[in-house]
Amino acid sequence: MLTTVLDRIDLMPPDERALRAADIVLDLHHLWDFFRSKLLIRQVPRYGGLLEVTDELAWSLYEPVMLAAAPQSRLREPPLTFPSRQPVPFATARGSDFEDMLSHGKQRTLDGRRASKYLPVPLISLPWSSGRHLPSLLAVAHETAHHIEDDFGLTPSLLARLRSVTGMEADRLLLWERWLGEAFADICATVACGPAYVWALADALRTAEEHHAGESADYPPNRLRLLICHAALPSLQEPYSLPPLPGHQEPADTEPDAVVRALLSDGMRELGGKGLRELIGLRRPADIPEEVARLRNALRTRRRDVPGILATATLAFVADPSAYEAAGIGERCMNEVIGLRQKGKRHTVSGGHGGSRDSRAGDALFELLHDRAEASGPRVPPARTAPGSGRYHSA
């Protein structure tokens, strides 16, 4: 995309190039800096491994859905994960306005401002404080689910199922329609990571309460969020422990079961008729207790799936945090995940369609930066603002 813009600058008439090229290139550098910093940090050993693991977790959910989707939806870059000063994980959708997330808050020119309103790839931000604590990284599964809903156009079908299958009263249905995106993300993360995600979510919710962060109206209440996870859990042959539910039993406690049945009951037309359990369901969930025991005995897991390795590490931490630290389980499981990574490109596009699509995107970007209609408009003064919230937040 960037090369295409530079080629278009070279083709500008000399007089126009002398007048406009500097502004276009500087705006382009500002846009590129947003991505360059997120890519270069992968060259820092302390963070490179961590981000490779989070990228792998996002890809492990995104790829099977992408491959199952309609052919016109299959050419999609997966989410890019990165550390951020925001205190909670958040997802920023493809096509979003990301100007407030730029390093200086705003672009230099009005043309540059228009160009920063179309995020070319989806993003997942993680707090710097996540560090190397693998249990907190399961939030990536939740945020990836937001991108799955957006990129593959699932929202209309999810809403239709919610309205037609749950049988809720109108007032409760309105609430769940507002909560749909967050409920879907919790369902996907639980389907992919099993009981480990329930523990990770409960810990995050408890931490938020300790910091006096009130519940958001865009999310189900904490008790209902955990009940959603309970209803979405894969079937296990043996009982497993789960964190206690907050609050007290209420009539609404039955609603998460209905919501999960509605969203998971059948395959989805947008995904070639396949269902979420089939596409991203946790593999061999019954084997995880044995794998936890292997980790605690300084052995590797025998798993070949990224969500399974991270889920096993999380449950090892839940079982005995001190032993988890002493045995270096987090670091060892990070290395297991990285060891699964295939060499070279993961997804190739036949017929060179990827390059032509990127060139078209570069042409569109050049037109935004080059637009004569506002070329004489006022410059935008530099400003420092908090990063944009993105479309979604995860507590």
N, C-alpha and C positions, 0 to 999 in steps of 0.2 A: 504494500500500500504506500509506504513512504517513498520507495524508489519511483513509483509511478508519479507521485507528486513532484519529485525532483526532476523527472524527465519532462513533465509538463512545464515546469519553470524554464527549462532550457529552450523550449519551443516558443516561449513568449516573444513577441516582437521586441527588438533591442530597447526601444524607448520605454515601453511598458515594463520590461524586465528591470531596467535601471530604477524605475519609480516604485515598483511593487515587490520585487523579489525579496528584499531584506525583511520586510514585514511578514511575508508568507513564511520564509524560512525560520524566523524567530518564533512565530506562532507554532510552526511545525515542531521545533525543538521543545517547546513547552509541552505540547501534547506527547511527544515521544518520551520526554523525561518522566512522565507519569508511569509509563510502562518500563522504561529502562531501569528505574530504581527497583522495580519489583522483580526484574529478571536478574540484575546484577547481584542482588543480595543472595541469590542462590550460589554465588561463587564464594561466599563467606562460610567456612566450614561449620561454624556453630549453628547457622540457620539453614544452610543448604540441605542438610539431611532432613531437618524438620519439615521444610517446605516440600521436599520430594515426597515425604510420607503423606502430607495433607493433599498434595496434588494426586497422589495415587488413590487415596480414599475417595476423592471427588470423582476421579475417572472410573473407579470400580462400580459406582452407581450410574454414572452418566453414560458410559459406553454401551452397556446392554440395552438401555432405553433408546439411545440413538440408533443402534442397529435394528431395533424392532420397529422404529417409527416409519412413517410413510416416506418413500424415497425422496420427496422434495425437502424433507426435514433432516436428512441424514448428514448433510455437510454442515456440521456445527462444531466450533471449537469448544472444548470443555472449560469449566470454570478455572480461573487462575487464582490461586490462594496467595495471600501476602499478609505480613504483620502490620498492624495499625495501632495508633494511639487510642482508638475507640475502646471502651471498656468491655464491650460484648461483641461476639461475632456478628457479622451482618453480610448480607448478599446484595449486590448491585446488579440489576438485570441488564442483559444485552439491550442496547439501544437507549439506555438511560442518559439523562443529562448528568455529566460527571464534572462539570466545571468547578464546583465548590470543593472537589477532592484534589484539584491540581495543587502543586506545591506552593504557589503564591495566591491561591484562592480564585483568581480570575485570569482570563486571557488578556493579552495586550490590546487587542483590537476587537471591534464588533464582529468582523469576519471570523476571527479566532474563537469568539464566544459561540457563534453558531456551530463551528466545527466540533466543539466540546460538548455538544448536546446529544451525541450519538455514540455511546460506548460500544466499541466493536466486539468485545468479548465479555462474557460474564465474569464477575469478580466475587471472591469470598475473602472477607477480611477477618483476621484473628487477632485478638489482643496480644501485644508483646508479652504480657504476663503468662500467656499459655505455655511459653517456654518449651520444655521437653516433657511436660506432664501429659502423657498419652491419653488418659481418660478425658481430659478437656477437649481433645481433638475430635471426639465423636460428634461435636457440634457441626463439623464439616458435612456430615451426612445430612443433617437437617437443612443446612443452607443449600447444599446441592439439590435437594428436593424442590426448593423454590425455583431453581433454574430449570429443572425438569418440567415443572408445571408451566413455566413461561415459554421455554424454547419449543416445546412440543404441543402447545396449544391445548392443554388439558382442562383449563378452567371451566369452559362451558359444559363439558361432560361431567365434571365433578359436581358442579352446581345442580345439573339436571338430576344426578343420582341422589344428591342430598334432598332435593325437593320431592322426588317421587318415591323414594324407598324408605326414608326414616319414619314417616308418619307423625312428625312432630306438629305441635300446635304452631300457629303462625308467628306468635311472639318469640318462641324459642327458635324457630327456624330462621328468623331474621338475625338472631345472635350468631347462630352457627354459620350462616352465610358470611358474616363478617369475619368469623374465625377460620374460615375454610382453608386459607393458605397455610396458616400455622398448624392446623390439625393435620393437613395432608403432609406437611414436612415432618411432623412428629411420627406419623404413621410410617412414612418411608424410612426414617432413621431407625425405628424399632424393627421393622421388617428386615432391614439390612444388618443391624448390629445386635438384635436380641435384647436380653435383660441388661446387658452392659449399658445400652443407651438410657434405659430407665434410671440406672444409678447415676450416670453422668448428668442427666437432666435434673434429677432430684437434687444433686449437689449444687448445680448452677442456680436453681430456684432458691435453695436455702441460703446460698451466699448472697443472692440479690436481696432477700429478706433481711439478712443481717446488716446490709448496707442501706436499709430503709428505702429500697427501691419498690415503689408500689406496683401492683399489677396493672398492665396496660389493657385498655378496652379492646385492642386489636388481637389479643390472645385470650384463649379460654382461661378461666381461673386455674391456679396451679393444681388444685385437686383434680379438675377435669382433664388437664393436660396429662397428668400421670395415669389417669384412668383410660385415656385414649391409648397410651402406650401399653397398658395391661391388655386391652382388647386386641391390639395388633400383634402381640407377641407370637412367635412361632410355637407350635405344639411341641412340648418336650415330654419325654417319657418319664422323667423323674421330677419331683417338685424342685423349685429353685427359690431362693430368697429374693425379695424385692424390698426397696426402701418403704418405710411407712408412709401412708397417705396423709397429707396435711388436712386440717379441718375435721369436720364431722360429716357423717352420712347425711345425704340430702336426696330429695326426689330426682334431681338432675343427674345423679350418679349413673342412671341407666342410659343416659343419652349417648355417651361415648361408644357403647357397644353398637348402637344403631348406626352411628356415623361410620364406624369402621366397617361394619357389614356392608353399608351402602357403597363405600369407596373401594373396597377390596373384593366384593363378591364375584364380579365377572371381569373378563378381559376388557381391554379398552380398544375401541376402534382406531384411535390415533396411534396405538402401539401394535398394530397388526393383529389385534384380537388377543394379545397376551396380557396377563395380569402382573401386578407389581411383585407378588410373591414369586412368581415364575422367573421374573427378570432380575430382581435384586435381592431375593430372599437369602437369609443367612444359611450358608452351607453347613451341614452336619451339626446342628446346634446341640444335639445330645452328646457330642464328643468334647464339648468345651470344658466341663469339669475335669476330665482327664488331662486336657491340655494345660489347664491352670496348674495342676499338680506337677506336670513336667517343668513348667516355668519355675516353680518354687524349688525344684530340685536341680536348678541350673542347667536344664535341658532346653533345647529348642522345641517349639511347637512343631507338629507335623502338618500344619495347615499350608495351603497354597492360595488362600484368599485373603486380601487385605482387610476387609471388615472383620473377618474371623480372628486374625492375629491381634488387631487392636481391641476387639471385644474381649479376647482372652486376657490380654494385659490389663484391661480395666477391671475385670472380675478378680484378677490376682491382687490388684491394689485394694479392692473392696474387702477381700478376705483378710488381708494382713498388710496394712500400709508399710509397717517397719520392714517386714520381710521383702516386700516389693522393692524398697529402696536398697536394702542390703544386698539383694541378689542382682541389682542392676537390671531389673526386668524391662523397664522402659527403654533403655538404650538397646538392649538385646532385641526387643521386638521391633524397634525402629530399623535395625539392621536386617531383620528378617523381611520386613516389608520392602526395603530397598533392594534386597537380594532377589525379589520376585520380578523386579522391573525388567521388561524386555529391552533389548538393545536396539538402538536405531529408532526410526519413526514407528509410531504405534498405529497410525491410521493414514492410509494413502487413498487418494481420490483418483479414480480411473479417468483416463481421457484428458487429464490436465485441467479439469474444471476448477480446481482450487485456485490455480494461478490466474485464470481468466476472471474468476469472481473477485479475487483480491485486486486485480488491475481495475476492474470496474469500481470497486470501493475506493481505490486511490483516485480515480477520476472524479468521483463524487466529492471526496475530501478536498481535492484541488479547487473544485468549483465553489465550495463553501468558503475556502480561504481567499479566493480570488474574486469573489462577487463584487462587481463594480458598483452595484446599487448602493452599497454602504461604504465604498472605499474611502469616501471623503468624510465619513462620520467621525465623531469624536473618539479619541483613544480612551480605553478603559483604564482607569488608574489602578495600580497594583493594590491588592487588598489581602488581608489575612483573615480567613474565616475557618471555622471548624469544618472538618470534612463532612461531605453530604452523608445523610443517614442511609442512602440507598432505599430500595423499596421495602426491604425486610430487616427486622432485627430479631435476634435470638437472645432470650434472657438466659 
